Amino acid sequence: MSYTLPELPYAYDALEPHFDKETMTIHHSRHHQAYVDNLNKAVAGTIGETKSIEEILREISKYTPAVRNNGGGHYNHDLFWKTLSPAAKLAPENELADEINKVFGSLDNLKVEIKNAGLGQFGSGWAWLLVKHNGTLAVSATANQDNPLMDTNLVSQGYPILGVDVWEHAYYLKYQNKRADYLDAFWSVLDWAAVEKNYTEALSKIK
Ligand code: MN
């Protein structure tokens, strides 16, 4: 199969003023496009051509660094865009809200943990909220375009349901070196309705 750049479900300027139009345009149309193009090249003529991206990532130790970097890049950005919205639901409800309160004490505590994970990731990477394979929620960070699906990830494996990109390309034009300010702004455009949906899907894969 061949991968294509997914269209954003909103305009490039829709997340202003939190995420600016120029960053969104370059991030989606150039960075994500490059991951898609390079993933297609990296899997061409390999077993990866017959697998879904999730199947590939779960067994990423069997693939080349190019598949790992660009497959992760494609998957991570696809997840990221789908959890952002100009009309974001600003807090989770129901089962996900209950589980967050149980594991982290409160939504505010979870936000602090994700912010600290993002700030603590030296260089490029992502901070995650994931459902571990035992069904519990966890926060983690990964380098480069790695993610919790990958079998190379020995610390916190599972299904990512929320990811925040802490590569400088995600924030530098607007926030320069102030990654903390970008991580604070993220909560204004994160749509918890999308995270709830991801949570339900993740649980269905475990059960
Ligand atoms: Mn990115």
Residues whose N, C-alpha, C, O or C-beta is under 5 A from the ligand:
A	BS01	MN	D165 W167 A170
